[in-house]
Amino acid sequence: MKIAIIGTGNLGKSIAKGLITSNAITTLYLTKRNLDAIQEFDGYQNVYLTSNNAEAVKQSDIIIFAVQPAHFETILRDIKPLLTEKHVLISTITGFLIPKMEAIVGSDQFIIRAMPNTAIAVGKSITCLCSNEKGAERIKIAEAIFNRLGTSIAIPEKQMQAATVVCASGIAFWMRLIRATTQAAIQLGFEAETAQDLAMHTCEGAASLLIATGNHPEQEIDKVTTPKGCTIEGLNEMEHKGLSSSLIQGMVTSFNKINTIKTEQL
């Protein structure tokens, strides 16, 4: 696949790493104003670094946008004259709705929105996808890309804001939980490096159990909680201190903030 990533910041870099690692590219163009920031990709076969968005668009069939929301409209207007019937436009821009993209480049373009997370760099992203009517004809292309970088799921556009909180911001939430587990392990006597290993792999194991079995989390919790045991004592203390309610309230707050950003952009 001939792919361009317009705006190779943190997310763009993660996508690029995933594409390169999974051999998903025929050519890959990475754009950035300051090319020094993406020199780590220099030297990879069939990977080209440029500050010229027009060049990247002309040389590619699939255009993935990973720019700041404030810059996206200008970039779309600049590249509009270069778009052909071959181009598939994939936006990762938070809050920038498909109708707004259509108003700029036209509803006859293949338009897809994708919301991955930074775990895409190691092939473990959950990426939510939606499209305009025309883009539905190319949604399989987006699925093929993002399934090589983790897992993808198609959802209605009206759920993309919530998906951003659960999946994209969710990486940060889970990182904080892993950090807290690491801190607890250190307090219990483990060296910092060992403590983090214990926290990371336990988290990975818990998620892998649910993915493999399809079980509800409580089913797996029941397997390790015994009457008057240490696990139930710890769980109850965490809930008394508001573990679940704090996490839920934090995610709802993030969702409300995204809606504020969306309103400001309209």
C-alpha positions, 0 to 999 in steps of 0.5 A: 500500500502507498501510504502517507502520514500527514503530521508525524507527531506522537500518534503519527510516529506510532502508526508509522512504527506499526506500519513499518514493523508489520510490512504493511507498506509499499511506500510510506511518506511521513510529513513534518514541518521539522524533519529533525523530529522524525529522523529516526525513520531515515534510512528505512527502505521505501520510507520518505521524509518530507515537509511537503504535504503535496508531494506526499499526497501525490505519491500516495493512495491512502492519506492518514491525517494525524495533525492538530485539529487547529491545522486540519482544515487548512491542510485539507483545503491545501491538498483538495486540488490534488485529490483523485478518485484513488485517494482514501482519506483517513482522519485521526483528528479528534472532534473533526466530524465527517460532514465538516470534512465533506464540506471541504473536500466533497462528499464524493471522496472516500472519507474514513475516521479512525481512532487508534491509540498509541499502542499501535506502535507495538501492534496492540491498538484497538482502533475504532472506524467510521466513514461517510457513505462513499468511504464505506466502499473502502472501509475494508482497506482501513480495517486491513491497515489497522488489523495489522496494527492491533484490532479494529471495530466499526462504530457509528460516528456519534460514538467516536467521541466516547471511543476516544475516551475509552480507547485513546485517553484510556491508554493514559488511564491504564498507565496510571493504574500500572504506575500505582500498582508498581508503587504499591509493589515497591512499598511491599519490598520489590525493587523498582524494576521488578515492581514494574515488571510485576505490574505490567505483566499482571495487567497484560495477563488480566486483559489476555484472559478476558480476550481469550475466554470472553468472560466477564471480569467478575467471573475471573475475579471470582476465581481469585477471591476466597472467603475471608481472603486477602484478595477480597479484603484488598478489593473492598478497601479499594472500592471503599476509597472509590476506585471504580467511581473515580475511574468512571467519573474521570472518563465522563469528565474526559468525555465532557471535555471532548464535547467542549472541544467539538463545540469550540470547533463548530 
